[in-house]
Amino acid sequence: MIGRTQLEAALTALGELLMARGLHYEVVLVGGGNLILRGLIGRPATKDLDILGEWTPDGVAPIRPMPEPLRDAVIDVGRAFGLASDWLNTGPDSLLDLGLPAGSSDVSSAGITAVSSRGLRAGTTWCASSSTRP
């Protein structure tokens, strides 16, 4: 199980690794891990962190399969932190098949979190709305 502190550290390390490799991704997180990061639930830990999709200027787009450079970085960080190779995964991405609910373009209203490797590098692990994305 992964607690909030370890999630934050792993995401920060992932952002730093992606930046060092000259890569940039902005992904949208959902699920229990997202809620733990935001301090919205009392559950202390999760087994993984779920990516809904990639944040684009047009909204959230599927990111399946996970791009190999991102997948490699996730595995590398997982090894360094003693996490499963799928600690960050696209498990719920099929939720995008039917589209997001009305009003979801503001990620805070959908209860989801946008994560940017730039923001992670700067130490800002998540943000509340599209207008404050790193």
PyMOL commands that set and color helices and strands:
alter all, ss='L'
color gray80, all
select helices_A, chain A and resi 4-20+31-37+68-81+91-98+117-121+130-132
alter helices_A, ss='H'
color red, helices_A
select strands_A, chain A and resi 2-3+26-30+45-46+49-56+59-61+88-89+113-116
alter strands_A, ss='S'
color yellow, strands_A
deselect
rebuild
show_as cartoon
